[in-house]
Amino acid sequence: MIIAPTRPANRLSLKSSLAYRVSRLVAGLTLGAVVSAAGPVQADDALARTYRERTFIIAADSRCGLFNPAVQTALGAAALQTRGVLLRSGLEMAQVNATAAQARLLANRTPCDDDGLKTVASRVEHAFDRWGRAARLEFRGHDLSWRVDRFGGTAANWRLMQESRTGAAPVRFGLVGRSPGQVEPVAVVSFKGRSRPYAARLVMRDEALLARPHNLQNGHAQMPPQSVRRTIFATRQTAADRALLPEGSRQGEAWSFPADTLQRLSRLDPREPFWIEYLFLDDSIARVPFEAGDLAAAQAFLSLGTI
């Protein structure tokens, strides 16, 4: 008795299974997960599915050339934003990485001429083209947020900024410039009723000395010990322009930092803190807490340029 080969049937079964999985994944993308990219998200199964969908379409684009550079950048920013929320919700990095790996595996097995992929690519391009034309966007962290402003102007203003405080003194930190492409890292502080600091410095984890965030608990890390911190000093100090002052402040000081400061910060884990410290002649220190948060996503969005 001769048994006929079953390979063709297996290939058909595999193809059908793959098409089914793609259709399930694509369904989420076409039902609004992408359209709501800039809206509030919850750290639950739906958010994990959104991250899987975004990672899938990014991986498919890298193979098939589905999108123009602007849509690619917007998609990347949205995926980074979703990843940050997942991590801050308490998921381990290994879990988030596994979700991304599953999505990339499916994308690598999906033919570029797949009808479902073509459909979702068209809808994604439309949705993220609109998202990429937004002028202002807020990237929310645990307690603090990065706010992005892509409007151009004749005067320097905040293009990317997070707001915090030390005691009664409000502090803003981020990128200042006339346009998204001409910016410098600046911290603006408005001290009231005390002497002025003689120096300012930014304190963060030194990734060369400590590879992972320190003391992660429930999606939040702590500042590492002094021995594994990096310190970046401000390079100059001037009176702050009124447009840069915190709301309600009439005067303040602008402390400028080296040009690569934000690039260094963006390599931190989105669950990590960093500080800006002001040093006074009486040896006191005013410490201002900030969050790394979704800085990498915010910078990617800013890189789309002026509206």
N, C-alpha and C positions, 0 to 999 in steps of 0.2 A: 504494500500500500504506500503510495506516494502522497505526502502531505504538501500542499501548495505553500509556497513562501508567504509569510504574513507581513513582510516589511511594508508594502504599500499601505496596508490597513493601518499599521503603526504610525506611518508618516501622516496619514489622514487624521488619525486620532490626535497626534501631537499638534497638528495644525489647528484642528478644531478647538483643542484645549487652550492653545495659545490665543486664538482669536477670541475665545470666551473671556480669558483673563484680561486681554487688552480692552475688550468691550466693557467689562466691569470697571476697569480703571478709568477708561475714557469717560464713562457715564458720569463719574464724579466731577470730572473737569468740565463737562458740558452743562452740568446742572448748577453752575454758579460758584464753584469753589475758587475759580480763577477770578471771576468778575468781582468777588468780594475780597480781593487780595489786600486792599488798603483798609478794610474794616476791622472791627474788633474780632478777636478769635479766642476760643476757649481751649484750654489744654486738656483735651479728651480724645476719644477715638476718632472723632471727626477731624480734629487737627492733625493727628498722625496720618490720616488718610490724605489730607490736603498736602502734607509734606511729601508723602509717597508719590502723589500725582505730579507735584511740581518737579520732584527729582526725576521722575520718569520722563517727562516731556523735555527737560533740560538734557538728559542723556540721549534721548532720541534726536534732539536737535544737533548734538555734537556729531552724531553719525550721519544724519541725513540733510543737514543744512536747511532747517525749516524756517528760521527767523532771521530778520535783519539785526544788526548789532544793538540797536536801541531796545528791541523787544528782549533780546538775550540778556541785556543788563538788567532790565526791569524784572524779568523772571528770576534771575540770580538773586536780586535784592529780596524779592518776596520769599524765595526758598530759605535764605539766611534768616529772615525775620521769623518764619515759621519754626525753623530749627531752634532759634533762641527761646521761643515760647515753650517749646517742648522740653528743653533742658531745664528751664526755670520752673516748670511744673513738677519736677522731681524725677523725670526719666534719666536713666544713666546714659552716658555717652555711647556705650556699647549698644544699647537698645536703639538709639537714634541712628547710629551708623548701620545697624542691621536693617532697619527700615529702608534706608537709602540704598543699601546693597541689593535688596530684593527688587527695588524699582529699577535700578540700573541693569540688573540681570534680565528683567523682562524687556527693557528697552533694547538691549543688545540682541534679543531674540526676535524682535518685531521687525518685519520687512519695512523698508522705507516707503514702499508703495501700498502698504496696508490701508484699506479704505477708512477704517476707524481712526487711524493715526492722521490721515489727511484731514478728516473732519475736525478732530480736536485741534490740530495745528491751526486751522483757519479761525476757529473760535478763540483760541489762546492769543493769536496775533492781534485780533480785534480788541480783546479785553485788555491786554497788557499795553497795547498802543495807547489806549485811553488812559490807563494807569500811569504810563510813562509821561503823559502830558500834564499830570497834576503839578501845580506850582508849589504847594506846601503839603507836607506829610509829617505825621508824628509816629515815631517808632517807640512804642511803650515798653518799659522795662518792669522791674518789680515795683519800685517806688518812684523812680525817676524816668524821664523820657528824653530821647533825642528828637529835636524838632528841626526839620529841613525846610529851607526857603530858597527856591530856585529863581526868584525874580531878580532881574538885573536892575542896576540903578547907577546914579552918578555919585552917590556917597557910600562909604563902607557900612555894611550892616551884617547882622548875623546870618550866615548861610547854613550852619549846623550848630546847634546849641543845646546844652543841658543846664538846668538851673538847680542850684542847691543853696545851702546857707551854712554859716558858722555863727552860732549865737544869734544875735539880731542882725547880722550882716548878710545880705543876699549876695550870691556869687553866681556868675554865668561863665561857662567854659565851652569852647568849641572853635569853629572856624569863622573868621570875619573877612569880608571882602566886598568889592563892588559887584562881583558876579561869582557863580559857582566855580569858575576856572581860575580866579585870582583871589586866593584866600591865604590866611595865616592863622596858626593856633594862638588863641588869646583867652586869658581869664580876666574877667572884670569883677571887681569887688567894691562894695560901698560900706566902709567901716564908719561907725558913728560913735563919737564921744571917746575916742582913744587915739593913741599915737599911731603913726603909719608904719607898716612893715618895711624892712630894708631889703628883703629878698622873698621870692616865691619859688616853690618847687613842686613838681608833680612826682608822686610816689606810686609805684605799681610793682607787680610781680615781675621778677627778672626771669624770662622764659629760658634763658641760657643756663640758669642755675637751678630752677625748679620747673620741671616740664608740665606739671599739672596744677590746677587750682588747689589752694590750700583749704583743708577742712570743709569739704563739701557736705552740706546737710540740707535736705529738703529743697534742693534746687538753688542753693545759695552758698557762696564761698566766702571765706574770711581773708583779710589781708595776711600774707605770709610773714614769717619772722623777719627781723631786720636784716639778717645775713643773706637773704635771698630776694631782697627788694632792689629795684632799679630806681634811681633818683635823677630827674631831669630838671635843671634849674631854668627859670625864665631868663631870657637874654636882655630884656630891657623893660622899662616901665614908663608910662606916659599918662597924662590925664585922659580919662575915657570920654569919647564923644557921647553926646546925649542919646543918640540912637542905640547905643550899646548898653546903656544903664538898665539895671533891673527896674521893674515897674515901681513907681513911687520914689525913686532915688533921684537926687538932684546933682550929685557929684559922685565920682568914683575913679578908680585907677585901673588902667589896662596893662596887664603883664603879658608880654609876648614870649612864646616858647619856640624852640627849634622847629623847622619846617616839617620834620619827619615824626613829630610827636604823635599825631593822630594815627599815622600808619603803625606805629609801635602799639598804641592802645588797641587798635582794631584786631591785633593778633591775640588779645586776651580772650579767655572764655567768656561767653555772654552772661555767665553767672557771677562774675568777679567784680569786686569793688576796686576803685583807685582813689587816691586822695590828692588834693592840692593843699599845701601847707604854706602859711605866711609866717615869716620869721621876724621877731621884734628884738629891739636892742636890749630889752630886759630879759632876754633868753626865753620868753614865752613863745608859744606856737599856736596859731589859730588853724585848726584842721577842718577841711571841707570834704565831706564824703560825696563821691560820685559813683556811678555804675557804668561798667563797660557796656552792658546791654547789647542792643543790636546795632552797635556803631558800624560794623562792617556793612550791614544792609543799608544804613542811612548814608554812608559814604558812596555806596554803589548808586543809590538813587540820585544823590547830588551830582555824580559824575555824568548824568544824562544831560547836564548843561542848562543854560538859561532858557526860561520860558519867555 
